[in-house]
Structures are given as C-alpha cells and as structure tokens.
Amino acid sequence: MTSASNGSTPRISLDDSHDLRDALAVTKGWLEVLFHQWDGMDDQERFHCVAGALLGANQMGCKLEAMDGHQIDLRDAPEMKMADEFFKLAEKNGS
C-alpha cells in the first residue's frame, strides 16, 4: 500500500489493486456460471464451480493478509488451502 498525497489515508498500489481484481474476477466468473447454469449441471460440475470461486476468494484473502503485513506461509497459499479441501472431500466421498 502507498500513502495518499496528504499522508493521512493509505492507498492501494496498482499492483495490489490488480491482484485483488484478478482474484475477484475468478470468484465472480465461477459464481456467475454456477448461477446461470445451475439446472443444467450435475453435482460434479457444481462442485468445480464452487471450488473455482473458493480459490478466487482464498486468493483475495491471502493478498489482503499480505497487504496488512502478515507473513504468508506457503501452506496458507490459496492453492494449498484448496488442495487440502479437495483431499478432505475425496476422503469423505471415498474417491
């Protein structure tokens, strides 16, 4: 983040803004597909849409944590969180 010209209000850098917009676009895109095509999807397709949306949401959360100055452990990266969730679901479903 950068400071505003008067130094009182922090502003988001262009790089941070771009990263947040990308993650939001991923989340929004998957949710729009899910919303508009729900009736024509089977459960597996719905699962993939939700997983894609969660990945985007996790990317936003990770970026915001980094912007707040928190050290991000590799295990906390969005892709790793999603991998853990997929493994848990696979175990639960016996896949």
N, C-alpha and C positions, 0 to 999 in steps of 0.2 A: 504494500500500500504506500501511497505517497501523501504528503500533506497538501492541503489546499493552499492557494497563494497567500491567504491571510494566516496560515499556520494553525488554524483552530479546528478544522474539520478534516479528518483523514479521507483521502480519496482512493479509489481502487485504480491500480495501474491498468494500462491497456492489456498487458499480458494476462493479468488476473481476471479481468473482465472477459477476455476471450475464452479463457479456460472455463469460467463459470457458464458462459453462454453455450459453449460446446456441450458441457455436461447436461445443461437444461434442455438443449435440443435433442439429445439422446433420450432423455426421460420423456419429454413431450411427444416425440415421434413414436416411441413404443406404445405409450398410453393412447395416442390417437388411433393407431392401428387396432389396438385392443377394443377401444370404444366403438369404432365404426364397423368392425368385422366380427364382433363377439359371436353372433348367432351362427356364422359360417365356420367357426373354428372349433377344433376339438380341444380337449383339455391340454394336450401336449403343446399345441400352438399357443394357447393362452398362457401356459407356464413360461414359454420362451419370451413372450411379450412382457410379462411381469418381471422376469429375470433381467431383460434388457433395460426396463425402466428402473429397476433397483440398482443396476450398475451405474446408470447416469446419476441417480440420487446419491449413491456412495461416492462417486467422483466429485460431486459438488460438496459433500460433507468433508471429504478429505482436503479439498482445495481450501475451504473455509477454515479448517483447523490449521493448515499451513499458514494461511494469511494471518491468523491470530497468534502466530509464533510458536505453535506446538510442533515438536519434533515428530515426524511421521515415521513410524516403524514399518518396515516392508510388510509385515504381517497385517498391518492396518490399511494397506493399499486396497482400493476398491476391487481390483481383480482378485486379490487373495481372499477378501471377505466373501465375494461371490463364489469362489471355488469352494470355500468351506461350506457355504449354504447348499451348493449343489451336491456335495458329498453327503451331507446330512439328509437331504431329501432322497438321494439314491439309496442310502441305507434304510431309511424309513419305508420306501416303496419296494425294497428287496430287489432293486435293479443292479 
